[in-house]
């Protein structure tokens, strides 16, 4: 996993960059940073016609979880085209921690 990607990826290499850019288009509305830089994306697996995205939230009480999950589906579906459909799954293991923040997010937040 590179600093740029920040999550595990399993699938056709030609889709990896497209999916990464789509996920960077999903912004956590509470902090105005994309979910990749916040470290919310744990993994992406493309199997058959499904793009499965595992994400977490910074807190179980996150009031915008549904908005983020919906936006993941919208952004990734638009990027990969009609051959695929996106399934975003909310997971809690391992728990999110500030260590998952990218350098860009740390600078933005003043950490």
Residue, then its C-alpha position, 0 to 999 in steps of 0.5 A: x500500500x502506497x502513501x497515495x493509495x492508502x488502502x488495499x486493492x484487489x482487481x484489474x490494474x487498469x481500474x485501480x487509478x480510476x477507483x482511487x480518483x473516484x474515492x478522492x471525490x468523496x468528501x467527509x462533509x464534517x471536516x471537508x477532506x476526502x475519505x482517502x486522505x482521512x483514512x476511511x477506506x480500508x480496501x477495494x476489491x473488484x470481483x466480477x461486476x462488483x466493486x466492493x469498497x470497505x470503509x469505516x468512520x472516525x466514530x460509530x456516532x458519525x452523523x454523515x455515514x449514510x451520506x458518505x456511503x451513498x456518495x461512494x456508490x455514486x462516485x465509483x459507479x460514475x467512474x467505472x461505468x455501467x459494467x460494474x456496480x458499487x457496494x460500499x460496506x461499513x466496517x469497524x475493524x480495525x478501528x479508525x485512528x488518527x495514524x490513518x490520516x495522510x500527510x496532506x490531511x495532517x497539514x490541513x488539520x494542523x497536526 
